[in-house]
Amino acid sequence: MAKAKLAVTMDEQILAEVDSLVRSHRFPNRSRVIELAVREKLDRLSKSRLADQCSLLDPTFEQSMAEEGIGEEIDQWPAY
């Protein structure tokens, strides 16, 4: 995947922690620390959006929609 450069401004204490991770060889460089942190945050946000949308569903209604007409359609399903 192609990579792009960007400038990031952050609190000096956070940068000190990032540098500590690099010095302890937990990450090869600052860029990798920041890239992984952003990736993890984006993944968490994506999962929370799905959970938020699921919480808006009415379980009783969704169950009735799932079961509606299933008996009539079963004859049309291919044999496996």
Secondary structure as the mmCIF struct_conf table of DSSP 4:
data_model
#
loop_
_struct_conf.conf_type_id
_struct_conf.id
_struct_conf.beg_label_comp_id
_struct_conf.beg_label_asym_id
_struct_conf.beg_label_seq_id
_struct_conf.end_label_comp_id
_struct_conf.end_label_asym_id
_struct_conf.end_label_seq_id
HELX_RH_AL_P HELX_RH_AL_P1 GLU A 12 ARG A 23
TURN_TY1_P TURN_TY1_P1 SER A 24 HIS A 25
BEND BEND1 ARG A 26 ASN A 29
HELX_RH_AL_P HELX_RH_AL_P2 ARG A 30 SER A 55
TURN_TY1_P TURN_TY1_P2 LEU A 56 LEU A 56
BEND BEND2 LEU A 57 LEU A 57
HELX_RH_AL_P HELX_RH_AL_P3 PRO A 59 GLU A 67
TURN_TY1_P TURN_TY1_P3 GLU A 68 GLY A 69
HELX_RH_AL_P HELX_RH_AL_P4 ILE A 70 GLU A 73
HELX_RH_3T_P HELX_RH_3T_P1 ILE A 74 GLN A 76
BEND BEND3 TRP A 77 TRP A 77
HELX_LH_PP_P HELX_LH_PP_P1 PRO A 78 ALA A 79
#
